[in-house]
Amino acid sequence: MKKIEAIIKPFKLDEVKEALQEVGLQGITVTEAKGFGRQKGHTELYRGAEYVVDFLPKVKVEVVLSDDLVERAVDAIRTAAQTGRIGDGKIFISTVEEAIRIRTGETGAEAI
């Protein structure tokens, strides 16, 4: 099993969700996040005063899935979240040792 964490622009969330549903994923976890990467935020003008916005709004999407779906899910996220501009985000993939469904006690792939 693998865990995919994708940090994306908030307005791309619906497109990513729909793309993952088309791949066949049944559940995702979404968290509002703030952060910056290479762009280091930006400056804005508010009532004549310039200030730096260090942390930009982002959305973190987390999915745990079987190994055979990883490539299709990553392609779906990348395609749906891409705008071609700075700050499109990142995708991280890590190994999940075990998954347990609390309600039934199922483990492994049956739990996801």
Helices and strands as residue ranges (DSSP letters): E 2-8, G 10-12, H 13-23, E 29-35, E 42-46, E 49-53, E 56-65, G 67-69, H 70-81, E 89-95, G 108-111
